[in-house]
Amino acid sequence: MVLKTKNFGNIEINEEDIISFKKGLPGFESYRRFAILHKVDDENPFKWLQSVDDGKVAFVIINPQFFKDHYEIKVDPNTSDELEIEDIKDVIVYSIVTIPEEVSKMTANLKAPVIINAKKNMGCQLVMDDERYGFRHLILDEFKKMGGK
Amino acid sequence: MLVLTRKRNESIIINDDIEITVIDVQNDQVRIGISAPKNVSIFRKELYEQIQEENRKAVESKEVSLDELKKGLKL
């Protein structure tokens, strides 16, 4: 299918790349189908989580391991069932990024990560009530703390 | 909405397997205990609302390319 997007113009999305979010994402409950967009062979840790239902809805996402050491997520049995997770190795974790006017102040939401069962192409946003993590971690600061590796 | 009045240590049962107990009441604070099967997700409503709000802000992020973001990390 061809999707008209805000950030990429018209793009072709293959059915097999569509990730199903049964409950949508909080605030976007009716958006049930997403695709992850990035350049082929690109080592950029930032990617797009693009709604397939609405070209205007897209989130910048990042692999949290990139800027946060020892980030721990707890997948509850309910979520595990919902995403039909059989092996935790199939699970990919992303943080949603918010970019303000001053780009260097961009933040990542570590409180509510997006998790995807890559094997089944099913995803959800996990609601974690974990006090160690907040909604707005300054990515550049965290990255520096890690020694920028 | 169904409204019930309960005293300390009294409970309500929902759907046979969820029990909500009033543990303590002090001024305008109520401590609530919930026993439910593992597959029932429970969280404070503000947490969910905050995630909604953060997601809306994320979608309204400044329009920048992924390449620009990567440059910011000086890779």
Backbone of each chain as ProteinMPNN parsed JSONL, in Angstrom:
{"seq_chain_A": "MVLKTKNFGNIEINEEDIISFKKGLPGFESYRRFAILHKVDDENPFKWLQSVDDGKVAFVIINPQFFKDHYEIKVDPNTSDELEIEDIKDVIVYSIVTIPEEVSKMTANLKAPVIINAKKNMGCQLVMDDERYGFRHLILDEFKKMGGK", "coords_chain_A": {"N_chain_A": [[0.839, -1.195, 0.0], [0.343, 2.333, -0.568], [1.364, 5.047, 1.326], [0.645, 8.305, 2.357], [2.819, 10.379, 3.881], [3.782, 12.624, 6.564], [6.457, 13.151, 6.926], [7.932, 11.83, 4.99], [6.865, 12.016, 2.493], [5.179, 10.292, -0.138], [5.106, 6.898, 0.579], [5.881, 3.442, 0.126], [4.384, 0.846, 1.805], [4.892, -2.35, 2.986], [2.7, -5.057, 3.559], [3.693, -7.016, 5.31], [5.352, -5.629, 6.953], [3.859, -4.263, 8.702], [3.029, -3.389, 11.957], [1.008, -4.534, 14.499], [-0.904, -2.798, 16.824], [-2.874, -3.576, 19.226], [-4.313, -2.093, 21.121], [-3.821, 0.435, 20.356], [-1.971, 3.452, 21.072], [-1.583, 5.165, 24.199], [-3.572, 8.053, 24.151], [-3.678, 7.882, 21.471], [-5.533, 5.95, 20.79], [-7.107, 4.886, 18.775], [-5.479, 4.322, 16.716], [-4.187, 1.704, 15.172], [-2.334, 0.419, 13.598], [1.034, 0.36, 12.771], [4.234, 1.266, 11.315], [7.752, 0.768, 11.236], [10.039, 3.129, 10.293], [13.041, 3.678, 8.624], [16.267, 4.475, 7.282], [17.687, 2.214, 4.95], [20.348, 0.122, 5.973], [21.218, 1.981, 7.779], [22.882, 3.385, 10.498], [21.748, 4.926, 12.328], [20.438, 5.579, 15.524], [17.959, 6.645, 15.886], [14.613, 6.293, 14.829], [11.537, 6.204, 12.918], [8.279, 5.769, 14.175], [5.678, 5.115, 12.48], [2.301, 5.875, 11.908], [0.112, 3.794, 10.123], [-2.397, 4.236, 9.506], [-2.828, 6.935, 9.518], [-1.133, 9.32, 7.953], [-0.128, 11.59, 9.106], [0.494, 11.101, 11.695], [3.211, 10.353, 13.552], [5.893, 9.046, 15.456], [9.06, 9.919, 16.779], [11.431, 7.524, 17.557], [13.744, 5.806, 19.721], [16.355, 3.455, 20.337], [16.629, 2.585, 23.606], [18.898, 1.572, 24.878], [20.936, 2.824, 23.814], [21.457, 5.232, 25.057], [21.139, 4.809, 27.713], [22.323, 3.027, 30.38], [21.824, -0.257, 31.642], [19.015, -0.303, 31.513], [15.963, -1.301, 32.62], [13.194, -3.211, 31.822], [9.97, -4.351, 32.739], [8.07, -6.871, 31.714], [4.808, -7.522, 32.06], [2.629, -10.379, 32.78], [0.201, -10.086, 31.472], [0.696, -8.33, 29.317], [2.568, -9.845, 28.024], [0.989, -11.975, 27.165], [-0.759, -10.581, 25.512], [0.891, -9.709, 23.446], [1.671, -12.068, 22.512], [4.125, -13.212, 23.315], [6.725, -15.469, 23.14], [9.386, -15.907, 23.41], [11.673, -13.965, 25.083], [13.701, -12.865, 23.704], [12.72, -12.113, 21.285], [11.695, -9.677, 21.614], [11.639, -6.235, 21.022], [12.717, -3.097, 22.159], [11.719, 0.276, 22.385], [12.109, 3.817, 22.974], [9.934, 6.575, 23.144], [10.483, 9.678, 21.609], [10.595, 13.141, 22.352], [10.793, 16.189, 20.728], [11.798, 19.348, 21.359], [11.695, 22.908, 20.54], [14.376, 23.695, 20.842], [16.6, 21.578, 19.764], [18.61, 20.101, 21.031], [17.633, 19.634, 23.501], [16.098, 17.442, 23.481], [13.978, 14.788, 24.588], [13.513, 11.525, 26.084], [11.028, 9.089, 26.681], [11.138, 7.061, 29.293], [9.51, 5.874, 31.0], [7.318, 4.783, 29.85], [7.794, 2.581, 27.72], [7.84, 1.58, 24.227], [7.056, -1.593, 23.21], [7.858, -4.319, 21.123], [6.919, -7.338, 19.676], [8.876, -8.877, 17.623], [8.671, -11.159, 16.164], [6.003, -11.705, 15.808], [5.056, -9.344, 14.887], [3.669, -7.57, 16.626], [2.709, -4.989, 18.831], [2.922, -2.749, 21.71], [2.397, -0.039, 24.029], [4.041, 0.033, 26.967], [2.867, 0.426, 30.217], [4.684, 1.463, 32.732], [5.108, 1.427, 36.134], [7.459, 2.522, 37.379], [9.651, 3.906, 39.544], [12.249, 4.645, 38.997], [12.406, 5.598, 36.494], [11.538, 8.24, 34.227], [9.279, 10.462, 32.407], [10.614, 12.215, 30.836], [13.628, 12.037, 29.923], [16.622, 13.635, 29.39], [18.15, 13.142, 26.444], [20.719, 13.726, 25.397], [22.18, 14.388, 27.705], [22.059, 12.008, 29.18], [23.369, 10.374, 27.43], [25.928, 11.445, 27.475], [26.603, 10.922, 30.119], [26.908, 8.239, 29.957], [29.297, 8.093, 28.805], [29.339, 8.557, 26.188], [29.514, 6.396, 24.452]], "CA_chain_A": [[0.0, 0.0, 0.0], [1.093, 3.59, -0.567], [0.914, 5.92, 2.407], [1.124, 9.683, 2.26], [3.281, 10.708, 5.237], [4.184, 13.999, 6.835], [7.908, 13.301, 6.918], [8.629, 11.121, 3.917], [6.087, 12.044, 1.262], [4.484, 9.022, -0.365], [5.983, 5.739, 0.712], [5.268, 2.128, -0.047], [4.495, 0.03, 3.01], [4.535, -3.751, 2.746], [1.814, -5.625, 4.59], [4.433, -7.797, 6.306], [6.078, -4.723, 7.856], [2.909, -3.545, 9.562], [2.991, -3.869, 13.341], [-0.334, -4.321, 15.013], [-1.058, -2.341, 18.208], [-4.28, -3.88, 19.493], [-4.966, -1.039, 21.902], [-3.269, 1.718, 19.968], [-1.076, 3.995, 22.098], [-2.34, 6.137, 24.987], [-3.742, 9.313, 23.419], [-3.874, 7.513, 20.065], [-6.109, 4.619, 20.982], [-7.751, 4.338, 17.577], [-4.448, 4.038, 15.697], [-3.855, 0.32, 15.506], [-1.304, -0.158, 12.714], [2.218, 1.206, 12.638], [5.41, 0.681, 10.649], [8.98, 1.448, 11.644], [10.709, 3.635, 9.1], [14.421, 4.143, 8.756], [17.004, 4.241, 6.036], [18.32, 0.906, 4.883], [21.767, 0.128, 6.36], [21.507, 3.19, 8.517], [23.217, 3.091, 11.893], [21.109, 5.933, 13.169], [19.593, 4.954, 16.548], [16.618, 7.216, 15.791], [13.761, 5.79, 13.748], [10.156, 6.689, 12.992], [7.159, 4.851, 14.341], [4.714, 5.814, 11.634], [0.961, 5.291, 11.821], [-0.253, 3.403, 8.76], [-3.77, 4.701, 9.324], [-2.843, 8.381, 9.373], [0.226, 9.724, 7.581], [0.332, 12.732, 9.906], [0.869, 10.659, 13.049], [4.472, 9.61, 13.603], [6.716, 9.298, 16.636], [10.479, 9.576, 16.697], [11.751, 6.548, 18.604], [15.177, 5.492, 19.824], [16.703, 2.307, 21.157], [17.082, 3.193, 24.868], [20.233, 1.085, 25.254], [21.889, 3.73, 23.204], [21.812, 6.343, 25.943], [20.865, 4.467, 29.113], [22.85, 1.722, 30.798], [21.031, -1.068, 32.576], [17.586, 0.028, 31.494], [15.222, -2.539, 32.873], [11.741, -3.156, 31.687], [9.311, -5.525, 33.27], [6.9, -7.21, 30.894], [3.857, -8.254, 32.908], [2.051, -11.527, 32.075], [-0.884, -9.616, 30.622], [1.302, -7.808, 28.093], [3.207, -10.981, 27.378], [-0.096, -12.683, 26.471], [-1.309, -9.712, 24.469], [1.82, -9.662, 22.311], [1.989, -13.471, 22.197], [5.579, -13.361, 23.456], [7.164, -16.812, 23.532], [10.793, -15.807, 23.78], [11.939, -12.55, 25.36], [14.677, -12.411, 22.688], [11.987, -11.568, 20.128], [11.121, -8.378, 21.983], [12.451, -5.041, 20.748], [12.24, -2.001, 23.004], [12.017, 1.639, 21.934], [11.574, 4.928, 23.761], [9.379, 7.658, 22.332], [11.284, 10.899, 21.758], [9.924, 14.427, 22.136], [11.804, 17.161, 20.298], [11.32, 20.726, 21.505], [12.272, 23.898, 19.63], [15.824, 23.533, 20.961], [16.694, 20.141, 19.505], [19.517, 19.44, 21.97], [16.884, 19.343, 24.73], [15.149, 16.35, 23.205], [13.832, 13.864, 25.723], [12.961, 10.195, 25.803], [10.111, 8.578, 27.697], [11.57, 5.735, 29.75], [8.45, 5.395, 31.886], [6.349, 4.018, 29.06], [8.459, 2.177, 26.468], [7.104, 0.828, 23.214], [7.693, -2.89, 23.023], [7.373, -4.989, 19.91], [7.294, -8.734, 19.453], [9.29, -8.836, 16.221], [8.279, -12.404, 15.519], [4.579, -11.661, 15.478], [4.702, -7.98, 14.498], [2.659, -7.018, 17.514], [3.337, -4.049, 19.744], [2.103, -1.97, 22.638], [3.178, 0.838, 24.902], [3.983, -0.54, 28.305], [2.719, 1.401, 31.3], [5.533, 0.968, 33.823], [5.059, 2.306, 37.305], [8.796, 2.326, 37.925], [10.107, 5.227, 39.986], [13.588, 4.967, 38.495], [12.324, 6.167, 35.145], [10.6, 9.335, 34.064], [8.726, 10.695, 31.072], [11.473, 13.096, 30.027], [15.073, 11.94, 30.148], [17.375, 14.373, 28.372], [18.925, 12.108, 25.751], [22.135, 14.088, 25.278], [22.79, 14.291, 29.036], [22.194, 10.582, 29.512], [24.366, 9.856, 26.492], [27.23, 11.895, 27.98], [26.827, 10.177, 31.35], [27.345, 6.888, 29.575], [30.619, 8.215, 28.197], [29.132, 8.727, 24.753], [30.015, 5.247, 23.686]], "C_chain_A": [[0.876, 1.249, 0.0], [0.496, 4.505, 0.496], [1.505, 7.308, 2.203], [1.527, 10.126, 3.656], [3.731, 12.158, 5.332], [5.676, 14.169, 6.556], [8.617, 12.722, 5.697], [7.924, 11.226, 2.572], [5.368, 10.723, 1.104], [5.463, 7.861, -0.235], [5.179, 4.457, 0.572], [5.459, 1.357, 1.256], [4.026, -1.39, 2.694], [3.691, -4.267, 3.902], [2.613, -6.32, 5.694], [5.249, -6.918, 7.278], [5.15, -4.0, 8.827], [2.849, -4.21, 10.934], [1.628, -3.516, 13.918], [-0.295, -3.929, 16.496], [-2.541, -2.491, 18.552], [-5.018, -2.762, 20.212], [-4.533, 0.346, 21.463], [-2.21, 2.146, 20.973], [-1.89, 4.996, 22.91], [-2.385, 7.498, 24.282], [-4.019, 9.076, 21.942], [-4.487, 6.113, 19.996], [-6.699, 4.02, 19.704], [-6.745, 4.028, 16.464], [-3.861, 2.661, 15.991], [-2.726, -0.274, 14.673], [-0.154, 0.833, 12.532], [3.295, 0.487, 11.824], [6.629, 1.462, 11.123], [9.75, 1.84, 10.389], [12.119, 4.104, 9.435], [15.113, 3.86, 7.443], [17.632, 2.848, 6.076], [19.81, 1.063, 5.218], [22.166, 1.369, 7.141], [21.816, 2.827, 9.964], [22.641, 4.12, 12.853], [20.22, 5.265, 14.216], [18.163, 5.503, 16.539], [15.869, 6.602, 14.609], [12.389, 6.446, 13.887], [9.214, 5.534, 13.269], [5.977, 5.557, 13.685], [3.361, 5.108, 11.663], [0.662, 4.977, 10.358], [-1.659, 3.918, 8.452], [-3.855, 6.206, 9.072], [-1.412, 8.856, 9.151], [0.774, 10.848, 8.442], [0.825, 12.321, 11.29], [2.133, 9.801, 13.005], [5.249, 10.026, 14.845], [8.177, 9.046, 16.271], [10.742, 8.599, 17.846], [13.257, 6.282, 18.587], [15.341, 4.224, 20.652], [17.288, 2.835, 22.472], [18.467, 2.739, 25.32], [21.309, 2.042, 24.778], [22.34, 4.847, 24.144], [21.627, 6.018, 27.423], [21.396, 3.063, 29.409], [21.847, 1.023, 31.71], [19.555, -0.67, 32.626], [16.803, -1.269, 31.615], [13.743, -2.354, 32.621], [11.164, -4.462, 32.209], [8.054, -5.774, 32.434], [5.97, -8.074, 31.744], [3.188, -9.374, 32.092], [0.939, -11.126, 31.101], [-0.367, -9.134, 29.265], [1.937, -8.94, 27.293], [2.171, -11.801, 26.579], [-0.588, -11.875, 25.279], [-0.428, -9.722, 23.222], [2.249, -11.067, 21.867], [3.49, -13.73, 22.247], [5.909, -14.779, 23.924], [8.601, -16.776, 24.03], [11.13, -14.323, 23.925], [12.946, -11.976, 24.346], [13.988, -11.803, 21.454], [11.51, -10.135, 20.373], [12.114, -7.245, 21.716], [11.835, -3.882, 21.536], [12.646, -0.663, 22.398], [11.48, 2.642, 22.938], [11.04, 5.965, 22.785], [10.109, 8.957, 22.66], [10.408, 12.128, 21.507], [11.001, 15.453, 21.813], [11.236, 18.571, 20.423], [12.008, 21.634, 20.489], [13.81, 23.78, 19.635], [16.127, 22.025, 20.912], [17.571, 19.403, 20.523], [18.823, 19.087, 23.291], [15.882, 18.209, 24.525], [15.149, 15.334, 24.346], [13.252, 12.527, 25.267], [12.097, 9.753, 26.985], [10.541, 7.161, 28.095], [10.512, 5.105, 30.669], [7.496, 4.465, 31.122], [6.959, 3.628, 27.71], [7.493, 1.488, 25.499], [7.799, -0.515, 23.075], [7.018, -3.626, 21.865], [7.846, -6.437, 19.906], [7.584, -8.868, 17.96], [8.829, -10.07, 15.452], [6.832, -12.37, 15.034], [4.13, -10.3, 14.94], [3.543, -7.421, 15.314], [3.352, -6.111, 18.521], [2.366, -3.406, 20.701], [3.015, -0.987, 23.363], [2.95, 0.369, 26.325], [3.822, 0.587, 29.334], [3.504, 0.866, 32.483], [5.446, 1.941, 34.984], [6.38, 2.157, 38.051], [9.403, 3.685, 38.263], [11.484, 5.616, 39.455], [13.527, 5.739, 37.171], [11.233, 7.216, 35.04], [10.12, 9.448, 32.625], [9.7, 11.467, 30.186], [12.932, 13.007, 30.428], [15.777, 12.686, 29.021], [18.354, 13.399, 27.703], [20.415, 12.459, 25.717], [22.862, 13.991, 26.62], [23.041, 12.834, 29.414], [23.318, 9.953, 28.678], [25.774, 10.205, 26.98], [27.601, 11.117, 29.251], [27.37, 8.778, 31.061], [28.74, 6.908, 28.975], [30.528, 8.293, 26.68], [29.613, 7.576, 23.917], [29.007, 4.769, 22.644]], "O_chain_A": [[2.002, 1.232, 0.499], [-0.717, 4.708, 0.554], [2.692, 7.466, 1.918], [0.671, 10.241, 4.533], [4.017, 12.816, 4.332], [6.107, 15.191, 6.022], [9.758, 13.078, 5.404], [8.343, 10.588, 1.606], [4.986, 10.097, 2.093], [6.519, 7.852, -0.867], [3.983, 4.401, 0.857], [6.581, 1.234, 1.748], [2.917, -1.602, 2.202], [3.939, -3.953, 5.066], [2.262, -6.23, 6.871], [5.763, -7.402, 8.286], [5.601, -3.223, 9.669], [2.648, -5.418, 11.055], [1.164, -2.378, 13.84], [0.278, -4.644, 17.319], [-3.357, -1.636, 18.209], [-6.195, -2.511, 19.952], [-4.846, 1.332, 22.13], [-1.617, 1.306, 21.649], [-2.802, 5.62, 22.368], [-1.352, 8.023, 23.869], [-4.529, 9.954, 21.246], [-4.03, 5.236, 19.263], [-6.781, 2.8, 19.563], [-7.119, 3.532, 15.401], [-3.12, 2.49, 16.959], [-2.214, -1.347, 14.995], [-0.364, 1.995, 12.183], [3.268, -0.734, 11.669], [6.55, 2.663, 11.38], [10.067, 1.005, 9.543], [12.341, 4.83, 10.404], [14.616, 3.109, 6.603], [18.054, 2.379, 7.133], [20.448, 2.025, 4.791], [23.335, 1.754, 7.151], [21.09, 2.048, 10.581], [23.001, 4.174, 14.029], [19.343, 4.475, 13.865], [17.26, 4.898, 17.118], [16.431, 6.418, 13.53], [12.122, 7.154, 14.858], [9.332, 4.46, 12.679], [5.368, 6.462, 14.255], [3.281, 3.895, 11.467], [0.926, 5.788, 9.469], [-2.056, 4.023, 7.292], [-4.823, 6.694, 8.49], [-0.582, 8.797, 10.058], [1.986, 11.049, 8.511], [1.492, 13.097, 11.975], [2.127, 8.682, 12.492], [5.261, 11.195, 15.231], [8.498, 8.097, 15.555], [10.316, 8.835, 18.976], [13.94, 6.501, 17.587], [14.553, 3.96, 21.56], [18.341, 3.472, 22.456], [19.136, 3.452, 26.067], [22.432, 2.056, 25.281], [23.462, 5.344, 24.041], [21.921, 6.845, 28.286], [20.994, 2.073, 28.798], [21.115, 1.672, 32.458], [18.935, -0.706, 33.689], [16.961, -2.197, 30.822], [13.122, -1.435, 33.154], [11.786, -5.521, 32.131], [7.108, -4.987, 32.454], [6.301, -9.205, 32.1], [3.181, -9.325, 30.862], [0.762, -11.743, 30.051], [-0.911, -9.477, 28.215], [1.857, -8.986, 26.065], [2.446, -12.255, 25.468], [-0.803, -12.407, 24.19], [-0.923, -9.741, 22.095], [3.077, -11.226, 20.97], [4.058, -14.37, 21.363], [5.434, -15.228, 24.967], [8.982, -17.51, 24.942], [10.904, -13.529, 23.011], [13.03, -10.762, 24.158], [14.609, -11.071, 20.683], [10.995, -9.472, 19.473], [13.271, -7.298, 22.133], [10.617, -3.709, 21.577], [13.781, -0.493, 21.951], [10.523, 2.366, 23.661], [11.627, 6.201, 21.73], [10.326, 9.291, 23.825], [9.593, 12.154, 20.585], [11.994, 15.573, 22.53], [10.317, 18.949, 19.696], [12.809, 21.173, 19.676], [14.45, 23.768, 18.584], [15.931, 21.304, 21.891], [17.321, 18.241, 20.843], [19.362, 18.33, 24.098], [14.941, 18.046, 25.302], [16.175, 15.066, 24.971], [12.602, 12.42, 24.227], [12.418, 10.023, 28.142], [10.342, 6.2, 27.352], [10.625, 3.942, 31.056], [6.954, 3.506, 31.672], [6.681, 4.257, 26.689], [6.485, 0.905, 25.896], [9.007, -0.567, 22.846], [5.805, -3.563, 21.666], [9.027, -6.718, 20.109], [6.67, -8.961, 17.141], [8.625, -10.021, 14.239], [6.492, -12.93, 13.992], [2.966, -10.123, 14.581], [2.578, -6.878, 14.776], [4.441, -6.419, 19.005], [1.15, -3.499, 20.536], [4.24, -1.095, 23.313], [1.821, 0.316, 26.815], [4.559, 1.573, 29.31], [3.065, -0.062, 33.162], [5.686, 3.138, 34.825], [6.414, 1.724, 39.203], [9.639, 4.509, 37.379], [11.842, 6.794, 39.465], [14.471, 6.432, 36.791], [10.172, 7.114, 35.655], [10.489, 8.661, 31.754], [9.635, 11.395, 28.959], [13.412, 13.835, 31.202], [15.555, 12.404, 27.843], [19.278, 12.9, 28.346], [21.267, 11.608, 25.972], [24.016, 13.566, 26.676], [24.113, 12.485, 29.907], [24.093, 9.126, 29.157], [26.69, 9.385, 26.912], [28.748, 10.712, 29.435], [28.172, 8.225, 31.814], [29.303, 5.857, 28.671], [31.523, 8.115, 25.978], [30.071, 7.766, 22.79], [29.276, 3.812, 21.918]]}, "seq_chain_B": "MLVLTRKRNESIIINDDIEITVIDVQNDQVRIGISAPKNVSIFRKELYEQIQEENRKAVESKEVSLDELKKGLKL", "coords_chain_B": {"N_chain_B": [[-22.581, 5.577, 36.559], [-21.914, 3.259, 39.07], [-22.451, 3.701, 42.477], [-21.19, 2.993, 45.615], [-21.316, 2.752, 49.181], [-18.766, 2.251, 51.5], [-17.174, 0.975, 54.434], [-14.173, 1.125, 56.484], [-12.112, -1.676, 55.923], [-14.092, -3.017, 54.582], [-15.276, -4.584, 51.557], [-15.55, -4.732, 47.937], [-16.659, -6.913, 45.367], [-15.719, -7.654, 42.103], [-16.771, -9.128, 39.222], [-16.375, -11.787, 40.166], [-13.607, -12.417, 40.596], [-12.109, -10.221, 41.296], [-11.173, -8.258, 43.946], [-11.794, -5.438, 45.844], [-10.66, -3.571, 48.472], [-11.309, -1.35, 51.133], [-8.753, -0.099, 52.848], [-7.848, 1.867, 54.596], [-8.914, 5.033, 55.874], [-8.214, 8.389, 55.831], [-8.735, 11.669, 56.544], [-8.902, 13.23, 53.476], [-7.887, 11.097, 52.14], [-7.789, 7.852, 50.812], [-6.889, 4.553, 51.363], [-6.482, 1.861, 49.285], [-6.91, -1.568, 48.74], [-6.197, -4.021, 46.324], [-7.096, -7.098, 45.048], [-6.447, -9.126, 42.42], [-6.576, -11.202, 39.453], [-3.502, -12.072, 37.734], [-3.568, -11.243, 35.093], [-4.941, -8.91, 34.973], [-4.679, -5.559, 34.382], [-3.592, -2.892, 36.37], [-3.473, 0.467, 37.164], [-2.683, 3.762, 38.369], [-4.885, 6.339, 37.433], [-3.876, 8.852, 36.709], [-1.36, 8.283, 35.762], [-1.766, 6.987, 33.329], [-3.049, 9.07, 31.986], [-1.022, 10.917, 31.907], [0.788, 9.675, 30.225], [-0.675, 9.707, 27.874], [-0.69, 12.463, 27.406], [2.056, 12.999, 27.115], [2.566, 11.514, 24.813], [1.03, 12.88, 22.936], [2.408, 15.277, 22.876], [4.815, 14.359, 21.87], [4.174, 13.624, 19.261], [3.734, 16.107, 18.254], [6.251, 17.078, 18.0], [9.115, 19.104, 17.144], [9.771, 19.553, 13.71], [12.202, 17.654, 12.473], [14.884, 16.075, 10.706], [15.872, 12.626, 10.83], [18.557, 12.396, 10.398], [19.571, 14.832, 11.259], [19.092, 14.587, 13.996], [20.775, 12.51, 14.626], [23.226, 13.694, 14.126], [23.322, 15.421, 16.254], [24.109, 13.795, 18.3], [26.687, 13.561, 17.761], [27.926, 11.48, 16.246]], "CA_chain_B": [[-21.6, 4.984, 37.465], [-22.463, 2.664, 40.296], [-21.815, 4.286, 43.657], [-21.437, 2.211, 46.829], [-20.666, 3.28, 50.378], [-18.059, 1.194, 52.215], [-16.402, 1.402, 55.596], [-12.85, 0.525, 56.572], [-12.067, -3.155, 55.885], [-15.154, -3.613, 53.765], [-14.806, -4.825, 50.185], [-16.5, -5.049, 46.872], [-16.165, -7.941, 44.455], [-16.077, -7.411, 40.714], [-16.547, -10.236, 38.295], [-15.977, -12.986, 40.922], [-12.197, -12.624, 40.927], [-11.413, -8.978, 41.649], [-11.666, -7.751, 45.221], [-11.274, -4.12, 46.196], [-10.907, -3.375, 49.904], [-10.912, -0.071, 51.713], [-7.822, -0.447, 53.919], [-7.774, 2.932, 55.59], [-9.428, 6.339, 55.438], [-7.725, 9.488, 56.676], [-9.103, 12.939, 55.908], [-9.4, 13.014, 52.118], [-7.116, 10.031, 51.492], [-8.295, 6.497, 50.993], [-5.966, 3.504, 50.925], [-7.285, 0.808, 48.671], [-6.209, -2.809, 48.408], [-6.829, -4.692, 45.186], [-6.658, -8.452, 44.705], [-6.97, -9.442, 41.089], [-5.711, -12.125, 38.707], [-2.308, -11.437, 37.159], [-3.79, -10.681, 33.756], [-5.676, -7.646, 35.059], [-3.72, -4.464, 34.574], [-4.088, -1.876, 37.311], [-2.57, 1.586, 37.418], [-3.327, 5.022, 38.722], [-5.375, 6.969, 36.217], [-3.008, 9.972, 36.317], [-0.221, 7.747, 35.024], [-2.227, 6.778, 31.954], [-3.317, 10.392, 31.395], [0.267, 11.563, 31.66], [1.361, 9.05, 29.03], [-1.436, 10.274, 26.751], [-0.229, 13.832, 27.209], [3.427, 12.928, 26.598], [2.488, 11.018, 23.436], [0.53, 13.97, 22.081], [3.523, 16.224, 22.705], [5.84, 13.717, 21.026], [3.73, 13.705, 17.86], [3.857, 17.518, 17.849], [7.667, 17.44, 18.062], [9.677, 19.925, 16.078], [10.055, 18.728, 12.534], [13.619, 17.542, 12.128], [15.155, 14.786, 10.078], [16.609, 11.692, 11.682], [19.981, 12.696, 10.21], [19.9, 15.946, 12.159], [19.103, 14.069, 15.366], [21.994, 11.706, 14.744], [24.343, 14.647, 14.21], [23.291, 15.942, 17.619], [24.847, 12.86, 19.158], [28.081, 13.642, 17.283], [28.404, 10.127, 15.926]], "C_chain_B": [[-22.302, 4.436, 38.713], [-21.715, 3.256, 41.492], [-22.201, 3.461, 44.886], [-20.752, 2.888, 48.014], [-20.036, 2.11, 51.133], [-17.324, 1.774, 53.416], [-15.029, 0.739, 55.54], [-12.976, -1.001, 56.663], [-13.237, -3.813, 55.169], [-14.687, -3.669, 52.312], [-15.942, -4.762, 49.187], [-15.841, -6.092, 45.979], [-16.648, -7.594, 43.055], [-15.78, -8.676, 39.924], [-15.976, -11.492, 38.977], [-14.512, -13.038, 41.351], [-11.415, -11.347, 41.229], [-12.027, -8.456, 42.954], [-10.986, -6.431, 45.549], [-11.669, -3.824, 47.633], [-10.481, -1.976, 50.324], [-10.045, -0.404, 52.928], [-7.861, 0.601, 55.028], [-8.349, 4.226, 55.006], [-8.896, 7.392, 56.392], [-7.938, 10.799, 55.942], [-9.606, 12.672, 54.482], [-8.599, 11.936, 51.384], [-7.686, 8.66, 51.819], [-7.242, 5.519, 50.512], [-6.794, 2.321, 50.476], [-6.417, -0.408, 48.395], [-6.954, -3.508, 47.28], [-6.256, -6.095, 45.04], [-7.299, -8.803, 43.375], [-6.054, -10.459, 40.417], [-4.581, -11.36, 38.024], [-2.571, -10.756, 35.818], [-4.625, -9.414, 33.772], [-4.676, -6.519, 35.274], [-4.367, -3.363, 35.407], [-3.06, -0.767, 37.378], [-3.363, 2.832, 37.734], [-3.695, 5.752, 37.435], [-4.45, 8.098, 35.744], [-1.842, 9.493, 35.466], [-0.594, 7.571, 33.553], [-2.442, 8.126, 31.258], [-2.017, 11.109, 31.057], [0.934, 10.982, 30.403], [0.64, 9.562, 27.778], [-0.891, 11.645, 26.382], [1.178, 13.844, 26.59], [3.423, 12.462, 25.134], [2.009, 12.106, 22.478], [1.644, 14.977, 21.818], [4.576, 15.656, 21.758], [5.456, 13.824, 19.55], [3.858, 15.132, 17.339], [5.312, 18.005, 17.913], [8.057, 18.353, 16.919], [10.03, 19.032, 14.9], [11.543, 18.752, 12.207], [13.843, 16.173, 11.496], [15.936, 13.909, 11.056], [18.12, 11.956, 11.577], [20.425, 13.823, 11.137], [20.0, 15.467, 13.603], [20.391, 13.291, 15.621], [23.218, 12.611, 14.891], [24.463, 15.218, 15.617], [24.053, 15.058, 18.591], [26.33, 12.818, 18.793], [28.663, 12.266, 16.995], [29.313, 10.163, 14.71]], "O_chain_B": [[-23.162, 5.085, 39.308], [-20.485, 3.301, 41.503], [-23.382, 3.256, 45.164], [-19.714, 3.529, 47.849], [-20.692, 1.098, 51.377], [-16.907, 2.932, 53.402], [-14.755, -0.091, 54.674], [-13.825, -1.533, 57.378], [-13.35, -5.038, 55.156], [-13.819, -2.902, 51.894], [-17.12, -4.742, 49.543], [-14.617, -6.142, 45.857], [-17.819, -7.281, 42.844], [-14.673, -9.211, 39.965], [-15.155, -12.186, 38.377], [-14.2, -13.645, 42.376], [-10.197, -11.389, 41.4], [-13.236, -8.244, 43.048], [-9.76, -6.325, 45.533], [-12.85, -3.823, 47.977], [-9.427, -1.484, 49.921], [-10.543, -0.93, 53.923], [-7.9, 0.282, 56.216], [-8.275, 4.469, 53.802], [-9.096, 7.308, 57.604], [-7.394, 11.016, 54.86], [-10.605, 11.979, 54.292], [-8.626, 11.867, 50.155], [-8.018, 8.363, 52.966], [-6.751, 5.631, 49.389], [-7.682, 1.846, 51.185], [-5.31, -0.281, 47.873], [-8.183, -3.579, 47.279], [-5.041, -6.254, 44.92], [-8.521, -8.78, 43.223], [-4.881, -10.565, 40.774], [-4.69, -10.161, 37.769], [-1.88, -9.805, 35.451], [-4.984, -8.892, 32.717], [-3.915, -6.533, 36.241], [-5.51, -2.965, 35.184], [-1.884, -1.034, 37.626], [-4.547, 2.943, 37.414], [-2.924, 5.779, 36.476], [-4.256, 8.288, 34.544], [-1.388, 10.197, 34.564], [0.157, 7.952, 32.656], [-2.069, 8.305, 30.098], [-1.924, 11.816, 30.053], [1.558, 11.704, 29.626], [1.269, 9.817, 26.752], [-0.663, 11.95, 25.212], [1.451, 14.604, 25.661], [4.194, 12.967, 24.318], [2.512, 12.238, 21.362], [1.81, 15.466, 20.701], [5.153, 16.38, 20.947], [6.305, 14.083, 18.696], [4.062, 15.351, 16.145], [5.567, 19.209, 17.884], [7.418, 18.372, 15.868], [10.519, 17.915, 15.065], [12.069, 19.754, 11.723], [13.081, 15.234, 11.729], [16.575, 14.403, 11.985], [18.861, 11.764, 12.54], [21.507, 13.776, 11.722], [20.886, 15.891, 14.345], [21.007, 13.399, 16.681], [24.124, 12.33, 15.676], [25.564, 15.467, 16.108], [24.579, 15.538, 19.595], [27.121, 12.128, 19.435], [29.758, 11.934, 17.449], [29.815, 9.124, 14.283]]}, "name": "protein", "num_of_chains": 2, "seq": "MVLKTKNFGNIEINEEDIISFKKGLPGFESYRRFAILHKVDDENPFKWLQSVDDGKVAFVIINPQFFKDHYEIKVDPNTSDELEIEDIKDVIVYSIVTIPEEVSKMTANLKAPVIINAKKNMGCQLVMDDERYGFRHLILDEFKKMGGKMLVLTRKRNESIIINDDIEITVIDVQNDQVRIGISAPKNVSIFRKELYEQIQEENRKAVESKEVSLDELKKGLKL"}
